[in-house]
Structure formats: structure tokens, C-alpha cells
Amino acid sequence: ACPLPNLRRARRFRVAAAALPRGFTVRAASDDDTVEIALKVDGMMCEGCVESVTEALRKATPDVAAVDVDLETKMVRVGVNAESAVAGLTLMPALVDAVKGAGFDAEPEF
């Protein structure tokens, strides 16, 4: 159940200024040091839920550069500053734990 039931439902809420590319779960960008990590997050039902997840991810590590949440598909794409895909993957447990700490179920999407 949504912890903030009085907020209107949102289909999609974008936090990052630019969309992260779709089709990759973990990807190192060549023009910068950003790695994208995809998480499946269950329990999000409204814009307030999206804000809670986004805030938890941003607080999880200072390496979070962008967060893109698709409320309809329950997919969250997190761009993290990392030197390589492997370095980005080491941040995945902290991201999953942060979402779970905010009261939602989360697992990496491979």
C-alpha cells in the first residue's frame, strides 16, 4: 500500500534533466564516467512514492548523478559516477538497501 495515499497518481515522474538510455541495465558511458544501474521497485503507487525512492537513492551515495523513475513499469534507472561498469556494480547493494530502507521492495534488473 502507498504510504502517501492522498497524493494523486502519476504515470511517470522524471527527476534527471536528461533521460537515461533504455535497453541497458548496467552501462558505462564513453563520454563521461556515468554507469547506469536498473532496479525493479515494487510498492510505488504515486508521485510521493517516487519522491521517497528518489530521495533515498540520492542519499545512499554521493556518486548518484541521476535518477529516472517510471512509475508505470516500476523501473528505476540510476546513473552513478564510476570509473567502470564493475565499479558501478559495487554500488548496487547500497542502492537496493536504500530503497528497501524507504519501505519499498527493490531488486537489480539484469
N, C-alpha and C positions, 0 to 999 in steps of 0.2 A: 504494500500500500504506500501511496505517496505521502511523505512526511509533511508536505505542504499542499493539502487537497484544495484549498480555496483559490490557488493561482490557476489562471486559465491554461489549458493545454497548449503546448507548442509542438509543431511538427518538426521544426529544425531550428537550432539556435547556434549561430556561428560566433565563436569567440575570437579566433585568429583573423587578422585582416585579410590574409590570403589563404585560399583553400589549399589544404594538403592534397597531393595527388592520390587518386584512388587506385586500387589494384595491387598495392603492396602492403604487406604487414610490417616489415622492417626494411627500411631502405636508407642508404647513405646517399645524400645529395652530393653531386660533384662540385657545385658552385659554392657551397658552404659546408659547415660541419654539423648539419642537422640530420638526425636519424628519426624516421617515423616509426612509431610503435602503435599497433592497433589493439584495442581492448574491446571485448564484448561486455557491456554493463547492463545487467538486469535490475529492474526496480525503478528506473527513471520513468516518470509519468507526466512531468510538467516542466515549465521553464525554471521553476525553483529547484527542482532536482538537478537540472542541467547546471545551474549556477553552483550548487553544492559540489557536484562532481568536479567541475572546472576549478573551483577554489581549492579543493583537496589536492588535485593534481599539481596545481601551481605551487602549493606549499610543500609538496612531497620532496622536491629537489629544486635547487636554483637553476638546474640545467633545462627545465621545461621552457621551451621557446614559444610554443603554440599549442592550442587545444581546439579541436574541431569535434563537435558533438552532433550526431544525427539521432534525434530523439525517436524517429520512426523506426529505424533499424537497430537502435540501441548500440550503435558503434561509436567508439571514441577513438580519434586519431590524435596521438600526442607527438609533437615534434620536440625532440630533445637535442641539446647541444652535446655532441660526442665526436670523437676523432674517427670512429669507425662504427660499423654496424654491431660489432662484438661489444664495444664499449657502451653503445646504446642499450644493448640487451641486458647489460649488468644493472641498468636502472629499472628494468621491468618489475622485479619483485617489489620495489619501493612504490611504484605507481599503482600496482594491484592492491597492495596493503593500504595505500592512501584512500583509494575508492572504497574498499571494504570498511575502513575506519569511518567513512562518511555515511555508512549504512546501506551500501549497495553491494550486490554480488558482481564480481569482476573476474575475468579470466583473459589471458592473452589470446588473440585471434591469429592463428597460423594458417 
